[in-house]
């Protein structure tokens, strides 16, 4: 295992140190609770649900529609002004 040489004063460094320590402790005594804690799914790794995917897609479509509409309006306005 490679120990990172991050400054331990920084938040990231502290977090890294914490996780490394937790991992070492779990390895040392194979404590079931420690292992379970390490195996807990991280919130960032939870895949988006279908509903969430659909919602984001719908949002993207709406934004695109809005963008097209404004572009059209700008073009119309410029043709009138010119």
C-alpha positions in Angstrom: 0.0 0.0 0.0 1.4 3.4 -1.0 1.2 6.1 1.6 0.4 9.5 0.1 2.5 12.4 1.2 -0.3 14.9 1.4 -0.1 17.8 3.8 -2.1 16.5 6.8 -3.3 20.0 7.7 -5.5 20.1 4.6 -9.0 18.7 4.7 -8.2 16.2 1.9 -5.1 15.1 3.7 -7.0 14.6 7.0 -9.6 12.6 5.1 -7.0 10.4 3.4 -5.2 9.8 6.7 -8.5 8.9 8.3 -9.5 6.4 5.6 -6.0 4.9 5.5 -6.0 4.5 9.3 -9.5 2.9 9.1 -8.3 0.5 6.4 -5.2 -0.4 8.4 -7.2 -1.0 11.5 -9.7 -3.2 9.6 -6.8 -5.2 8.1 -5.1 -5.5 11.4 -7.8 -7.2 13.4 -10.3 -8.1 10.7 -13.0 -6.4 12.8 -16.3 -7.2 11.1 -17.7 -3.8 11.9 -14.7 -2.0 10.4 -14.9 -4.1 7.2 -18.7 -3.5 7.0 -18.0 0.3 7.4 -15.5 0.2 4.6 -17.9 -1.8 2.4 -20.7 0.7 2.8 -21.7 2.1 -0.6 -20.4 5.6 -1.0 -23.1 8.1 -1.9 -21.1 9.3 -4.9 -21.0 5.8 -6.3 -24.8 5.3 -6.1 -26.1 5.2 -9.7 -28.8 7.6 -10.7 -32.3 6.1 -10.7 -34.2 6.0 -14.0 -36.5 8.7 -12.8 -33.5 11.0 -12.2 -32.0 10.2 -15.6 -35.4 10.9 -17.3 -35.7 14.2 -15.4 -32.2 15.3 -16.4 -32.8 14.4 -20.0 -36.1 16.3 -20.0 -34.3 19.3 -18.5 -31.7 19.2 -21.2 -34.4 19.1 -23.9 -36.2 22.0 -22.3 -33.0 24.0 -22.2 -32.2 23.2 -25.9 -35.8 24.2 -26.8 -35.4 27.5 -24.9 -32.0 28.2 -26.6 -33.5 27.6 -30.1 -36.5 29.8 -29.3 -34.3 32.7 -28.1 -32.0 32.3 -31.2 -35.1 32.5 -33.4 -36.3 35.6 -31.6 -32.9 37.3 -31.9 -32.8 36.5 -35.7 -36.3 37.8 -36.2 -35.5 41.0 -34.3 -32.2 41.6 -36.2 -34.0 41.2 -39.5 -36.6 43.8 -38.4 -33.9 46.2 -37.1 -31.5 45.9 -40.1 
